[in-house]
Amino acid sequence: MPNPLLITSFQTWLPHQSENSSDVLLDVVGDGLPRDCILLRKLPVDFVAAPRLALEAVERSHHRAVVACGMAAGRSLLTVEQFARRDGKTLETSLPLGQLIDGLTHTKISEDAGDFVCNGLYFDLLGATDSTGASSDKSGQDLKAVVFVHVPLLTDDNRGAIAADFTEFLGRLKGFLSS
């Protein structure tokens, strides 16, 4: 069975935005992305459409893991989200985030995915897996792991370091999924 990694990004949602840093990061990393990854770029910033499109992509291509990316303009570091929350329920990624980011200089773990579409997408993706990493969705896919990564605004000062951390994170994730 194929084991591709699905990486998603969002489109802009405010009139003054010319780009979404989650999508720009995919361009910056370019050849540093894993060879077998599949990109689902510029998801609509919509609570229903974004999860639907991502889950359809998982089912269609038998993704074992999803790295969903969104913009966090108020943050200065790449942040990997531990939890997603909705209606008093908390879901947690099964990935060993501390191990995956150990030594990365521009990345930290966050426990607050926010209350916007990023959190909603993450919650729905985590809901497609159970705590053992086995699929719990109706399609029977083996969705092993999900993580959400918030990307700060990319500047000349942080672009290289953020891209390097993201590339290293993806490499470590692929290694973890292969073990």
Beta strands, then each sheet from edge to edge (+ up, - down):
strand 1: 5-10
strand 2: 38-43
strand 3: 65-71
strand 4: 78-81
strand 5: 83-86
strand 6: 89-92
strand 7: 107-110
strand 8: 145-151
sheet 1: 2+ 1+ 3+ 8+ 4- 7-
sheet 2: 5+ 6-
end
